[in-house]
Amino acid sequence: MSWLPLSFGAPMLLWGLIALPVIWWLLRFTPPKPQTEVFPPLRILARVLKSDDTPNRSPWWLTLLRLVMAALVIFALAEPVWNPRERIPVGGNLLALVMDNGWASAPDWDERVATASRLINDAEKKEMPIILAFTAEKANQQIGPYSAAEARNRLNAVRPRPVPADRQGVFLAVANTIGDSAGVTLALLTDGLAAKDDAKAFAPLLERRLANIVWAAPGRLDMVGLTAADNGLDRFSVTAVRAPSGASPRFMTAGAFDEKGRRIGDAAITFRPGDTSASGEIVVPFELRNDFASIALDGENQAAGVRVLDGTAKRRRVGLLSQAPTDDTRQLLSPLYYIRRALEPSADIIEPKSPDLLEAIPQLLEQKPAVIVMGDVGTIPEATREPLIKWMQNGGTLIRFASTRLLTAGNDEELLPVKLRLGERQLGGALSWTEPQKVTEFPSNGPFAKLAPPQDVTVTRQILAEPTPSLAERTWATLADGTPLVTADRRGKGIVVLFHITPSATWSNLPISGSFVEMLRAIVQLSRNQGAAGTTTEGVPAASLPPYRMIAADGQIEPPTGDAKPLQTGKGPLAVTIENPPGLYGTEDGVFAHNLLTADATLAPISRPTTSVPVIAESYAADESRDMKGPLLFGALALLILDGLIVLWLAGLWRRNARRITAAAIALILLPALLLPVSPASANDAKPDDQQAIEATMVTRLAYVLTGNSSIDSVSRAGMTGLTRFLREKTALEPGEPTGVNVENDDLAFYPLIYWPVDANVPAPSQAAIARIDEYMKNGGTILFDTRDQYATSLETSTSPATLRLREILGNLNVPPLEPVPSDHVLTKSFYILNDFPGRFAGSPLWVEASLEASNPDNRPVRTGDGVTPIMITANDFAGAWAVDGSGSPLLPTVPSDPMQRELAFRSGVNIMMYMLTGNYKSDQVHVPDLLQRLGQ
């Protein structure tokens, strides 16, 4: 029985309310107990003339009090529940409860546990044994049967795991445990995502003798996962997928983080109506892209929303070097043509301006390449030989190709991996084959071990290596006759590699095959951090990589747990399992990224199995019901105590024993109060915000808007802290520690300038907050909006989520016309002389209130008044440039990486603060003569 929002567990007891009229009649016509008096004769004489009637009924208010008490007891015995949820019908003799606890269940795990707890409670009332199994646990997990208490303890001990659900094995184990039991309630609490072979997984369970099925799934699949992160030629691309969600568009932001967890880039991802896949781009310089260690979707607290990166996601700078003259009319014959075509999509190619090795090699080394490829180079000049060897010793990778120049240069032990024969082998020559040689299986000790040998590649000419005991160890590719095609050797921290053929198609057709591209890319990957992720010190792929950093179910990157085992890289496709959860495997010297979603992954909703057994659909929700039996009984007890006191008073005992009865009454009255928690109270007329107001008025403070995004808020605070330190060092202003403000609740009047980082994922302010912001700007305050999207768009043509959100905010404010800061604006000279206002990025103008007549420089408000613009807008990420850590070191790099740009960013912040605090005093022409006189003009 349910009377919303109140229901009763034993509604039949409510029929007892019919007895209330009878109780009323009995109480109403039952007189109170007669008053007992001592028999003093004089008192009797004094009352002879008084009329003393004995009442024949109880007072109406006392009767009403007792009826209320009786009603409270009846309601309490009926087991009332406030804000009840519909009870999940659990019938039969056994409850089989199977829960998905994979990565997709992490965001609303508490609601799933609440739903499972209600099922266990219902089974407990019927004394049913419980089978409890989870689809993301080890194969040997214990699943019961349990008692209700044991099942509840097991449920509270389990947590979501960052792995996919394995329903097939778990469902089979549950089916075997059920056996031939009849009347089983099967409860399937799914994460809503379809898994491989779901229909096959459900089959063993549906074959059992089930009484009914409880099916629970999320009402809507809102999770978004990252499937790819590609470091392209001039930008970093991120791909995300979501489940089909109708026609609703969705805007998201993916943040790029370095190894220390600092946010150094953003990508706007837009799902158009009906799209299940979308991509975004981070347009930042090559050096900054190589610092990316992970990509995370804002607002997605689950493992699929995070993608870790290893060396394969970082682009290398590769230098190309050749002594052959450049001929634009015969590019296909150039020794660097096929090398350039193979590496351009995956590396940043640099080439010297001069073909002279004395100039070319220093030019390449100055740009600090990870790899240098010599296409047709013989003897290295002595002046450049030592710097080149030193570069290799420090971790550089040198790739050389055979040529006639190399034959004439002789053996150079430092710049060649093996000793060469000073003759060449070619088809039809003295050391010729009867037919061209093919490439055999790649040795397992080289970087090509995972590549399939090319079947259509042949070699007609090569440079032979002298047979030595170490030749096999240094060989990465061989021909059918056993001679080496590619050899390599360590040089300090670096590697020298030699292709025993030319880079053109004259000696072999390998350079025009797809295998050539794969082989070059595999070698280039070894140059990452002077050693590839997941390799030994000899550049050989490691067979077993220890867990290094793992992705938790909520998307956080944390140290590995005891369940994580080494990743076996040589066993085909690498699956995400309990023993190999997603994350980084390897050591500090190199890591391998093992991510949750593959490039072709999709998020499809699960389909309810078709069966003749009754299916009860249930939704996940936290249990907010409250048992009212206790409070009602407590109220009845309080009324009973009050009734007793009234009876004592009516009987006259109060008058004769006033002192003792009063003390007992006070104790009885206080007894219920002592049973309730009492919060301490004190006589204090202070308001909650008084202390904040006092602190804010004692010293000038920089303020920033709290967005609710911890990463953005931490950068904002670090940025305001850095600007505060700079102001203390360079000016007479002594600002206090910066303060974060909530535009919905906090008083903004204490701060002359508020920095607002615009985040597309943060909801727009309410109308009440907009009114407070508008009032703040009208009263002289200024808000600096920072969209932080300079490399994505411009203010006038932007359609980025951050700028769209800014337009939404400004659409509700009384914003004056805006213009970029004019060259004669007081902002350009309030403290430092500035031409522009860069932040972490450079290029976006700083927008301020426009003059009344922008075309007339004599009528600019900055020249004629002391008013200050109420709004500033930039996309240069000021806080990112100002942000410092505890030691004062910069947190985020500038783009481009230029120390002077950071200095100019701090100077921009100083000018903005001086302008806010002093107005346009420098525009006052009265001071011009004095300034000129002081300068001796």
N, C-alpha and C positions, 0 to 999 in steps of 0.2 A: 504494500500500500504506500502511495507517495502523494504527499501534499507539498508541492514544490514551494520553497526549497527545503522541505522537511519530509522525512519518511520514517516509517516505524518498522522495526524488526518483528514485533508481535502485535499487529494491529487489532487482533481480537480482544485484547485487554482494554481497548478503548471503549468497549461496550460498558465497562464499569462506570463511565460518565453518566449513564442513565440513573445510577444510584444517587447522584448528587441531590435531586429533589427530596428523596427520602431522608438523606442525611440532614438536609435543611430543616425538614419537619421535625425530626427527632431533636436536633439541637435547639430549634426555635422554641419548642414547648417543654423543654427540660430546664427547670429553674436551676440557678447556681446553688452551690452548696451553702446551707444556712450559716450565718455568721455566729461564731461562738463568743459569748460574753461572760466575764466573771460576774458574780452576783453581789455587787455592793448595794446595800439598801438605799444609800443616799442617791446613787446614780439612777436607780429605778424611780425614786420620787421626782428626780429632776426631769424624767422623761414621761411622767404620767400624762402631761397635757399634750405630748407630741404624738402625732399619728405615724406609725411605722408600718408600712405595707410591705409585704413580701412579694417580690415580682414572680409572675407565673411563666416567664419566658426569658431567654437569653437576649442580650442586646443584638441588634441586627448586624452591627459591624463585626462583633465577635463571631457570629455565625458565618458571615461572609469570609472572614479570615480562615475559619476551619474548612470551609468548602474549597477555597483556593489551595489549602494544604493538601486536601484529599485529591483534588484534580492533579496537582503536581506529582503525587505518588503514582496515580494511575498512568499519567503520561510517561513517567520514568520507567514503570514496569513494562510499558509497550515498546521499549528500546528505540527511542527516537534518534534520528541521525539528521544533522543539519547539513545542507548542501550535498545531498547524497548523489552517488553515481549508480547507474544501473548495475545490478549484480550480474556477473557473468555466470550463466548456468553451467555448473559442473555436476554432471551426473555419472552414474555407473559405479564401478568398483575400483577404478584406477585412473589417476591423472598422469598423462604423459606430456610434459611441458618441454618444448624445444625452442630455444632462443638463439637468434642470430646475434653474435657479439663481435662481428667483423668491423672494419673501418667505417662502414656506412651507418653503424648504430651509435657512434660516439656522440654526435651532437645532442641527441635526446635520450641518452642512456638512462637518466633518472626516471623519465616517464615510462620507459620500458620496464624498469625494475618495479615501479609502482603497480603497473598492470600485472606483472607476474606475481607480486605479493598478494594482490587481491585474489588471484586464482588459487594460490597456496592457502590463503585464509579460508576460502570457500571449501576447499578440499579438507582442511583441518576440521571444520564443523561437521563434516560427514565421515570423519575418521578414515579417509581414503589414503592409501600409499601413493607416493609421488615419484615419478621418474623425471629427473631434471638433467637436460643435456644442452650443450652449447656448441655451435657450429664453427667456432674459431678457437678450439682448444686442441690439445694433443690427442692423438688417436686413442691412447690408453686411458682417457679420462674416466672417472667413476661417474655413473649416471643413476645409481640407485638400484631398487626403490629406496626412498628416504621417507622418514617421518616428516611432518610439517616443520618441526623445529630444525631438523637437519637440512631440509631443503632451503629453509630461510637463511641459514648460516652459509650454505653453499652459494646461494644467490648473492648475498652481500659480499662474498669474497671474490667474485668474478668481476673482471673489468673488460672493457672493449679492447680489442687488439687491432693493430694496423695491418691486417691481412684480410683477404677475401674470405667469405664464408665457404666452408666445405660441407655442403649439405648431404652429399651422397653417402659418405662414410658414416656420418653421425646418424642419419635417418635409418641406415641399415642396422646400426648397433641398437637403436631404440626399438626397432621392429623385432629384433631377436630377443630383447629383454621382455617385451610385451608377450611374446609367444602366443599361446592359445587363449590368453585371458579374454573374457567377454566383458562387454559394457565398459569400454575404455573411452575416456574423454581425451582427445588429442588436441593440445593447444600449441599452435604454431605462431610464434612471435617473430615475424620476419623483419628484415631491414628494408624491404621494398624493392631491392635490386634483384634482377634475374641473374642466375648463375648458369654455368654450362651444365647441360643435361639435367635440368630441374625436373622434367617429366620423369626421367628414369630414376631420379632420387626419391620422388614421392611414391613410386610404385610399391616398395615393400611396406610402407606404413598403411597405404590405402587397402592393402590386402588383409589387414588385421580386422578383428571384430570390434569395430568402433561404434560407440553410442552416439557421439556427435563430434564435430570439429570446431574449435574456436580459432578463427583466422584473424590475426592482427597484422596490420601493415600501415605505414605512414599514409596520411591522407594525400600528401603531395611530396614528390621527390625534388627537393630544392638544392641538393648537393651538386657541386661543380668540381671537376677534377682536371688536373693538368696532365696532358698526354705527351707533350713535346716542348723542348726548349732548344732553339737553334741559334747559334752564334753565326749570323750571316756575314755578308761582305761588308755592310755598313750599318747594320742594326741587329738587335737581338730580338728574335721572334718567339712568342709564347703561344701555345695552342691549348685551349680548354674545351671540355665537353660537358654537357649536362643531359639529364633525362628529358624526354619529350614533355613539354609543359604548355601545350596549346600555343596561343598566339601572343603570349606576354613577352615583351622585350625585357632585357636585363642588362644592367651596366655593372661592371666589376673592375677592380684594380688589382693587378699583380705587382707585388713589390720584389725587387731584386736586392739580396742581402749578401754582404761579404762574409768572410770566415769568422769575424767577430760579431756577427749579427747586426751590423749597421746597414741601414737602408740607403742604397746608393742609386736607385732607379725605380721607375714606375712604368707600367704598361697598362693602357686602358683597353679593356676587352668588352665588346658590345655584342650581345646576342640579339639578333633581330627576331621579329615575331616568327615563331616556328623553328628557328635554328637550334640545332643540338650541338653545333661546333662553332667556335669563334676563335679569333686570334688577335693578338696585340703586339705592339712593337715598342722597344726601348731604343731610342736613337741617342746613343752616347758614344764617345770616342772608343777606339780599339782598346786602349789601356784600361779604361774603366770597365768595359765589358769582360775583360779577362779576370777581373776581381770578383765577378759574380760567383757565389758559392751555393746559393739556393734561391729558388723562386717560390713565393707563397701568395695565395689569393687572400685578400683582406676579407675577413668575416667568415671564412670557411675553417671551422675548427675540427678538421678531420684530416687523415693522412693523405688522401688523394689531392687535397688542396696545396700540397707542398711537393716540390721537386728539387732534389739535391743534384748538384753538378760536380762532375769530375773533370779530368784533363781533356776528355773528348769534347766537352762543351766550350772549351777555350780556344780561341784562334791563335795561331802562331804567326809571328812575323818571319817570313822566309825571304832570304836574299838570293837572287839569281846572278850568276857570274859566268861570263863566257869571253874568250879571246877572239871569237869569230866576229868579223865586221857585220854590222846590221845592214840588211838588204830588204827593204819593204816589198820589193817585187818578188822575192823568193822566200817568203816567211816559212813555208813548210819545210825548207831545208835548214832553217835556223836550229842550232842545237838546243835552244831554250824553248822552242815553240810548244812542243808537246808537254814539257814540264810545266810551263805556264798554264796551259789549258787544264792540266790535271789538278793543279794546286789552287787556282784562283777561287773556286767556290768555297774552299775550306780554310784558306790562309790569306794573310795580308802580304802581298808580293811587293818587295822593294828591289830596285835595280840601281846600280851606280850610274852616274852621269857620264863617266869616262870608261872606255874599254881597257885602258892602261891599268895593269894590276897594281902598280905602285900607288895609284890614286883610287882605284875601284875598291880594293880590299879595305883600306881605312875608312872609306865612305860607308861601306856596309857595316863595319864594326861599330862605327859611331851610333848607328841606329839600333844597336843591341838586338840583332835577330836571334831567334831560337835555332834556326837552321840556315845554313848556306849551301846552295846547290851549285856545283861547278860542272857546267855542261860540256865544255871543250877547253880545258885548262891543263897545261903541261907543267912547266917548271914555275914554282912560286918564288918570286924575288926574295932575297935574303932580308931586305928591309921590312917586308910584310910577313915573313914566315913566322917569326917569333910571336908577334901579336896574334896571328891566327892560331898558333899552337896554344897560346895562353887562353884564348877564347874557348877552345875545345876543352882544355883542362878544367875550366870553370863551369862546364856544362853544355857547351854548344855542340850541335850535331852537324857534321860535315858530310855531304853526299857528293860523291864524285862519279863520273861516267868515263868509260874507256874512250880513247881517241888516239889518233896518230901522234898528237902532241904528248899524250901521256906515255906512249911507248918511247919516245925520244928523250923524255925527262929522266928516265931511269927510276930505280926504286928509292922511295923516300919513306923510311920506316915510320916517321912521325905522322905523315899525311896519307898513308895507305894502310889498310887493315892487314894485308898479306903481302908476301914477296911475290913479284910478278916475273914471268919469263919474258925476256926481252925479244920476243918474236910474237907474231900474231897467228892465229889459227883461223883459216877461212875455207869455204867450200871451193874445191878445185886447187888448193894450194898444196904445199909439201905435207902439211898436217891436216889434210882435209878429211871430211866424213864421206861416206858413200851417199848420205842423204841428210837434210837438215835435222837438227836435234830438237826434240820437244822438252818441255819443262816437266819434271816429275813432281811427286808429292813434296810439299814444303816440309822441311824438318820441324819437329816439335819443339826445338829449342830456339826458335826465332819468332819474330813478330807476325810472320805470315802463316802461322800454324793453323789459324781458323779459316784461311782462304782456300777455296777450291783451286787446284792447279788448272791453268788455262789449257784447254784441249786444242785450240787453234793457233797457239803461239809456237813459232819455230825460230831457231837461231842458226844463222849461216856463218857468223863470224864472231870471234870473241878473243879476249886477252886471257891467257891461261895463268893460273897461280902455281907457284912452286909447291910441290907436295911437302908438307911438314906434318909433324904429329898433331899440331893444334889446328890444322886446316878444317877438319870436320866441325870442330867447336865454333869456328868463326864463319861457317857457311850458313846462309839463311835461305838460299835457293840453289838448286842444282839442275843440271840437264840429264837427259836419259843416260848418257855415258858416264855420269858421276862427276863430271867437272863442275866447278862452282859457277853459278850465274850471278849471285849476290853474296858478298862477304862483308863482315863488319868486325870491329874490335873496339874495346874501350880505350879512351884517352883521358885519364883522370876521371872527372865527372861526366865527360862527354863521350860521344861516339863518332867514329869515322866509318862511313859505309861506301862501298864501291860496287857499282854495276859494271860487270865485265863486258858490256856492250855499249854502243853509243846511244845517246838520247834521241836520235833520229831513227827513221825506219830503214836505214841502209844496212845495218848488220842484223837486225831482227825486226819482226813486226810487233814485238812487245810494246813499244811506245805508243802504238795506235790501237791498243786493246784496252778493255775495261780493267783488266788485271793490273796494268801499269798505274792507273789511278789509285786503285786500292792499295797497292804496294807502297806508293809514295806517301799516301795518307797514313798508313800504318807506321812508317818510319818517322814521319813528322810528329805523330802522337808521342813517340818516345822522347821528344825534346821537351815535353811539358815538365817543368820543374826539374829539368835535367834527369829525368827518369819517369817513365810512364806509370800511371796508376795501375797498381796490381802487377808490377813486374819486379823481378829480382834486380840485384845490382848489375847484372850482365844484360839487362834488357829483355830477359826471357819472361814470358807470361807466367805468373805464379799460379799454381794449381789450387792453392787454398789461401783465402784472404781472411784474416780475422776481422770480426766486427769492430768498427771504429766509432761511428756516430749513427744512432738509429732515429727513425721518425716514429714518434709515438702516435697513438690512435687519435689524439686531439691535435695533431699537426706540429707539436713541439719537437725540436731536435735535442736529443738527450743521450747520455752514455748508454752503452748496450746493457741489457739485462742478462740474467743467468741463462735464459732460454735461447739466446742468440748463439748460433754456432758458426764456424768459419764457412765462407762461401766457396763452393767448389766451382771454379770457372771453366773447367775443362769438360763439363758434363752436359753439353748441349744447352737448350733454352733454360734460362735461370728463372725459376718461379719464386714468387713471394710466398713464404710459408712461415709457420711458427718458429722454426729453427733459423730461417733466413728472412727476417722481416725487412721492410724497406729501410734504406739508409746508406751509409758510406762504409765500405769494407776496405781494409788495408791498414796503413800506418801514416804517420805524419809525413813520411817521404813520398807517399803517393796513395791515392784512394780510388776506389771503383764505385760508381753510383749505381745502386740497385733500387730503382723506383717502383712504385706500386702499379701505375697504369702504363701500359705499352702504347706505342704510337697509334695502333689501330683499335684501341679500347673504346667501348661505348657503354653508356649507362642506360640500360633498358629496365622498365618496371617488371616486377615479377607477376606471373599469371597464377591465379588461384586454380588449384587442381580440380578437375572435373570428377565428381563422385556422387553416388546416390545417398551418401551419409549426410544428415543435416549439418549445414555449415552456418555458424554464427559469426558475423563480422563484428570486429571490435576495433576501436581506435585507441591509440596511445594517449594517455593523459595522466597527469599527476593526481593522486587521490587527495582532494581537498575537503572530504567529508569530515564531520566532527560528531563524535558520540555525545549526545546531550543527556544521557542517563545520569551521569555523575552530577552535573550542574543542577538538574531538576531535583535530585534527592537532597543535594546540599541546600537548595532553596526551601524544600519542605522541612528540613531540620531547623533552619533558621526560623520559620514560621511556628514550628512546634515550641521552640524556646520562647518566642514572643508570646504565644498562647499561655504557656505556663506562668510567665510573669504577670500577664493580665489576670489570670485566675487568682494568683496570690494577692493582687491588688484588690480585686473584687471581694475576696474573703476577709479583708481587713488585716491580714498579717503584715502588710507593708507598714501600716500605721503603728502597730505595736513594736515591731522590730525593724524600724526604718533603717538604722545604720547597717545591720547585718544583711537585710534584704537588699539594700542599695548596692552593697559591695558584691553580693552574689549576682545581682542583675547585671552590674557592669562586667563581671567576669563572663557571664553567659553571653552578653552582647558582643564582647570582644573575642570570644572563642572562635566564631566563624571567620572573623577578620584575621585572626592569627594563623588560620589554616591557609590563607591566601598569600601569595607573594606581594610584598609591599615595597614599592620603590621609594627611596629616601627623598624627602622634599625639604626645601629650605626656603626661607623668606628672601627671595632674590628677584629684583625687578629688572635684571639685566636681560637683554634680548640676545638671541643666538648669534647675530651678526655684529654685536657691539665690539668684540675683541678684534675681529677682522677689520672693522672700520677704524679702530684706534691705530692698529698697526699700519694700515694703508695710508693714513694721514700723517704719520710720523716721518715718513721718508718717501721720496719719489721711487716708484717701482715700475719696471717693465711688466706688462701683462700679455698673456697669450690665451687664446680660446682653447678650452679642453674639448677635443673632438670625440673622445671615447675610444679612439684607436691608440693603443699604448705605444706603438712604434712612432706614430706621428707626434704624439704628445711628448714623448721623451726627447725627440729631436728639437721640438719647439722650446722645451725647457733648457736643453743644453745650448741652443742658439741664443736665447735671452740671457743665459748665464755668461756666455762668451762676450756678448755685446756689453753687458754690465761691467765685466772686467776691463774691457777696452775703454769704456767711458771713464772708469776710475783712473786708468793710467794716463789718458790723453787729455782729459778735460777737468774742470773744477767740479763737475757734477759727481756726487757720491750716491748712486742709486742703491736701493736695498735689493734683497734677493728677489728674483722674478716670481710672479704669481700666476697660477693658472685660474681662469675664470670660467664659470658656466653661464652662458648668456641667458639661460632660462631662469636662473635663480639669483645669481650674485649681483651685487650692486656694482655698476660699471663706472660710477662717477669719480672714483678715487684714482683713476689711471688716465694720464694724458694721451697715451697711445696703446692700442690693443692690436697685437699681431694675430691674424686669423688665417691659419693654413686651411685651405678649402679641400675637403675630402668628399668625393662623390658618393661614398658609401655611408656617410653620416646623414641622417634625416635633416631636412631643412628645419630651421627654427620655427616654433609656434608663432601664432599671430601676437600673443602677449609678449614674447621675446622680441619680435620684430618691432613692436611699439616701443619697447625699452631701448633697443638699439637706436631707433630713430630719435628718441628723446636725448640719448647720450650724444649723438652727433650734433643735434641742434644746440646743445649746451656747451659746445666747444671741444668735445672729444673727437679723436680721429681713429679710424679703424684701417689697418693695413691688411688688405686681402692679398693672399699669395696662393695662386693656383698651382705653382711648382711644375708647370707643363711646358716650359719654354721650348724644349727640343721636340715636342709633339705638335704644337700649334702656335698660333698667334692670337691675340685677344680679339681681333676684328673678324677673323675667319674661322675661329676655333669651334669645333664640335666635340671637344673632349669632354668626358664626364665631369671633370673638375670645373671647367668653364661653364658648362650647362648648369651645374649646381650653383655657381656664383651668380649667373643670370637669374636663377630662380630666387635667390636671396635678395638681389638688388631690385627685382621686380616689385617687391613689397615695400621698398624703402623710398624715401624722398631723396633720390640721388641727383645732385646737380650735373650739368654737362661736364664731361671729362675731356682731357687732352694730355698727351705726353708732356713731361716737364719741359717747358721752354728753356732755351739756353740762357736767358737772363732771369730765370726764376730764382727766388731767394734760396731754394733748396740747393742750388748749385754752388752757393757761397756762404751758407750759414756757419760753417766752420772750416771745411776744406774746400778748395776749388775743384769742382768735379764736372766732367762732361757727360758722364752717364752713371748708371746705378746698377752695377752687376751684383749678383749673389753667387750661389754655387754654379748657376748658369749665367751666361752673358748673352745679351742681345735683346731681351724684352725691355720695352720702355717702362718707366714708372709713370702711371697715370694719376693725375691730380685734377682738382676742380679747374675747369676751364675759365679763362677770363671772359668778361662780358663782351669784349670786342677782340677776338683773338687776332684779327688782322691788324689791329691798331696797337702797337707796342707801348704807346704812351698811355693807354687806358687799361693796362693790366692791373688787377687788384694787388698783385705782389708789389707793384710800384706805388700804389696810392693808399693802401690800407694796412692794417695789422691783423687781418683775419687769417685763419689757418684752414687749409682744405680739410673737410670732414672725412674724406675717403681717399685712400691710395690703393692702387692695384698694380701687382707685378706678377710675373711668371718665373722669376729668376731664383726662387727658393732662397730667400735671405737667411732663414733659420739654419738651413743646411750649411751655408758658408760660415755663419757665426758659431756653430755648435762646437764645443770643446769638451774634453773629458775632465776628470778630476785634476790631472796634472797640467791642464791648459793646452794640451795638444789637440789639433783639429780632429774631429770625428769623421768627417766625410770629405772626400777629395773634390776639388773644383773641376769643372768641365769647361774648357780644357784645363789640365793640371798646370796651374800657373800660380806661384806664391803671390805675385802682384795682384792677381784678381781677388784673392782672399783679402788682401790689404785694402783694396778699393771697396770691397763689400763692407768691411768694418767702417771705413770712412763714410760710406753711404748711410750706415746706421747712425753714426755720430751726427751727420748733417740732418737726418730726419728728426732725431731727438732735439737737437738745438733749435730746429725750426718749430717743433711742437712747443717748446718751452719759452721761446722768445718771440715768436711771431715773425713779422717782416721788418724787424728793426733795421736790418741792413739796407732796406730799400729807402730809408729816410735820407733824402738828399742833404739834410742839414749837416750831416757829418762829413760830407764830401770835402769841403774846404779844409777842415781840420786834418783829415786823412792825407790830403795832398801836401799840406804844410809839413806834416810829420815826415812824409817821404822826401821832402826837399824839392817838391815840384814848384 
